[in-house]
């Protein structure tokens, strides 16, 4: 494992626990076992550090879903209940909180947050499209999944979308 990859893993862990707003370079560096200067050296800036951490969180979610769900394309009404079971299990609670924070920062005009959020959204749209027999519905279903995440995060008892 490269030194940078080792840092990225620790940085993602830190952001999952502390959130984006609770993430500053010195404590992140300490958690990664390095200095803030080394993080800037490897990632270019604090924004680069955050981008790497957020993309690592998204990649972990993809891997978890890939190991949890069948890899063969299937109709949305078969796939969505499987995704729903994974989402409702609580295994994604920390990452949902981080991605809601990312969306909020984007809405407030943070261009880095917007670019990272867009890249992560496109990644999951493509991931979903590859698992659907009707891939053109991927964005529609991703919107329904994300809407469920937002509404349940604020305490509404909303059923998971069925597809």
N, C-alpha and C positions, 0 to 999 in steps of 0.2 A: 504494500500500500504506500503510495507516495505521501510525502509530508503534507502537501496541500489537501489531498483527499482525507487524511487523518484529521486535519483541521476542520474541513467541511462537515464531517460527521459530528464532531463535537459542537460546532457552531449551530448545526440544525437541532441538536439536543437542547442547547441553551435557548434558542428561540422558541422551541416547543414549550419549554417550562416558563420562560419569562415574557414571551410575546415580543412583538416588534418594538413597541414603545419602551419596553423594559430592557432593550438590548443596546448597550453602549460598548464601544470597542475594548476598553480595558477589562471589564468583567468577562467579556466574550473571549478575549485572548487568554485570560487566566484559566477559564474553563477548557480552552483548547490546549493548554500547556505551552503557551508561547507568549510573545509580546505583541502589543498593538501595532508596533512598527513592522513586525514580521507579517501580520495579517495584511496590512496595507501593501507590503512588498509582494505578497502572493496574489492578492485580489485587486490591487490598484487603488482602492478607496473603501470607505465604510459602506457605500452603496454596493460596491462589488462584493464585500463580505456578506451583506444581507441578501443580495441576489443569489449567491452561492448557497447560503443556508436555506433560503426559501425553495430553490429548485431541488435541493436535496430532500427536503420534506415532501415535495410533490413526487419525486422519484420513489421515495419509500412507500408512499401511498399507492403508487402504480404497482410496485412489486407485491405489496400486500394484497391488492385486488387480483393481480395475476395468479397468485398462489391460492386465492380463495375461490375464484370463479373459473368456470370452464373457458378455455381459450378459443373454442369454436364459435363462429357467428351463430346467433339465435335471434328469434323475434323479440322485440322490446317487451312484450307482455310476459315472456319467460325470464329475460335477463333482469328486468327492473326489480322483481321481488328478491332476487339474489343480492343485488346491489343494496337494496333496502335492508336486508338482514345484516349485511356487513356494516352499513352506516349506523343502524340502530344499536349495534352491539357496543358502541362506545369506543371502539378502537381508533376512531378518527376524531374524537372530541377535541384533542389539543390542536390538531392540524386545522380543523374547521374554525376554531377560534383564531388561529393565526391568519388564515385566509380571509376571514371576515375583517380582521384588522387591516390586512393588505387592501381589501376593497374599499374600506373607509378612507385610508390614506389616498388612494387613487381618486376617489370622489372629491377629496379636498384639494386636488390639484398636484399631488406628488407624481411627477412624470416617471420617476424610477419605479414607483409602486405600480403605476399603470402598465408600464412595459413588462415588468416581471409578471404581474397578474394576467396580462394578455397572453404571454408565453405559456404560463401554466394552464390557463383556460384552453388554449389551442391544443396543448398536449393532451389534456383529458378529453377534449372533443374528439381528437384523432384516436385516442385509446378506445373510447366508446364506439366510434364508427367501425373500428376493426372487429368489434365483438357483436355487431348487429347485422342481421340479414337485410335490414333496411337502413344502411349507413347514413342516408340523407336525413334521418331523424335524430342524429347524434346531438346536434346543438339544441334542439327542442327538449330532448330528454335531460341533457346537462342543465339546461335552464330549470327544469322541474326539480332536479336533484338539489341544485344550489338554492332554489327557492325554499324547498323543504328545510335545508340546513339553516337558512336565515330565520324562518318562522319558528322552528323548534328552538333555536338559540335564544329567542326572546320569550320563550315560555309557552308558545301556543302548541296545543296537542293536535298536530296535523298528521294525517296518515301519509305514509311514504307514497309517492306517485307510482302508479301501476304500469304505465307505459301505454 
